[in-house]
């Protein structure tokens, strides 16, 4: 893929996503990638996979696909 602009590639089905997780047109995937929970631990540290401790629990079942 010499013209690959970067992002994410699914080797199973050939779907491509841009760096923000938006699906490219014309690939098998019908939806963008979900944004995982995250929080800023400090000015220089981002923790992915964990909500702000004061936030409610988050899980992938809460994703609505339109």
The 8 nearest C-alpha neighbors of each residue, nearest first, counted from 0:
[[1, 3, 2, 4, 5, 8, 15, 13],
 [0, 2, 3, 4, 5, 8, 6, 15],
 [1, 3, 0, 4, 5, 6, 15, 17],
 [2, 4, 0, 5, 1, 6, 15, 17],
 [5, 3, 2, 6, 17, 18, 1, 0],
 [6, 4, 3, 18, 17, 7, 16, 8],
 [5, 7, 18, 17, 16, 8, 4, 20],
 [6, 8, 16, 15, 17, 18, 5, 9],
 [7, 9, 15, 14, 10, 16, 13, 6],
 [10, 8, 14, 13, 11, 12, 15, 7],
 [9, 11, 13, 12, 8, 14, 15, 7],
 [12, 10, 9, 13, 14, 8, 27, 28],
 [13, 11, 14, 10, 9, 27, 28, 26],
 [14, 12, 9, 10, 11, 15, 8, 26],
 [13, 15, 26, 9, 12, 28, 27, 8],
 [14, 16, 8, 23, 7, 22, 9, 13],
 [17, 15, 22, 7, 20, 21, 23, 6],
 [16, 18, 6, 20, 21, 19, 7, 5],
 [19, 17, 6, 20, 5, 16, 7, 21],
 [20, 18, 17, 21, 6, 16, 32, 34],
 [21, 19, 32, 16, 17, 18, 31, 22],
 [22, 20, 31, 16, 17, 19, 32, 23],
 [21, 23, 16, 31, 15, 30, 20, 24],
 [24, 22, 16, 15, 26, 25, 21, 17],
 [23, 25, 26, 22, 15, 27, 29, 28],
 [24, 26, 23, 27, 28, 14, 22, 29],
 [25, 27, 14, 28, 24, 23, 15, 13],
 [26, 28, 14, 29, 12, 25, 13, 24],
 [29, 27, 26, 14, 30, 22, 31, 12],
 [28, 30, 27, 31, 22, 26, 24, 25],
 [31, 29, 28, 22, 32, 64, 21, 65],
 [30, 32, 21, 22, 20, 33, 29, 16],
 [31, 33, 20, 21, 34, 30, 22, 16],
 [34, 32, 35, 31, 20, 62, 59, 30],
 [33, 35, 32, 36, 20, 37, 19, 31],
 [36, 34, 48, 33, 37, 47, 49, 59],
 [35, 37, 48, 50, 49, 47, 34, 57],
 [38, 36, 47, 49, 50, 48, 46, 35],
 [37, 39, 46, 51, 50, 45, 40, 49],
 [38, 40, 45, 41, 44, 46, 37, 42],
 [39, 41, 44, 45, 38, 46, 42, 43],
 [42, 40, 44, 43, 39, 45, 38, 46],
 [41, 43, 44, 39, 40, 45, 38, 46],
 [42, 44, 41, 45, 40, 39, 46, 38],
 [45, 43, 41, 40, 42, 39, 46, 38],
 [44, 46, 39, 40, 38, 47, 43, 37],
 [45, 47, 38, 37, 39, 49, 40, 44],
 [48, 46, 37, 49, 36, 45, 38, 35],
 [49, 47, 36, 37, 35, 46, 50, 38],
 [48, 50, 37, 36, 47, 46, 38, 51],
 [51, 49, 37, 36, 38, 52, 54, 48],
 [50, 52, 54, 53, 38, 49, 37, 39],
 [53, 51, 54, 50, 55, 49, 38, 56],
 [52, 54, 51, 55, 50, 56, 38, 49],
 [55, 53, 51, 52, 50, 56, 57, 49],
 [54, 56, 57, 53, 50, 52, 51, 58],
 [55, 57, 54, 58, 50, 52, 49, 53],
 [58, 56, 55, 59, 36, 50, 61, 60],
 [57, 59, 60, 61, 56, 62, 36, 35],
 [58, 60, 61, 62, 57, 33, 35, 63],
 [61, 59, 58, 62, 63, 57, 64, 33],
 [60, 62, 59, 58, 63, 57, 64, 56],
 [63, 61, 60, 59, 64, 33, 58, 65],
 [64, 62, 65, 61, 60, 59, 33, 30],
 [65, 63, 62, 30, 29, 31, 61, 33],
 [64, 63, 30, 62, 29, 31, 61, 33]]
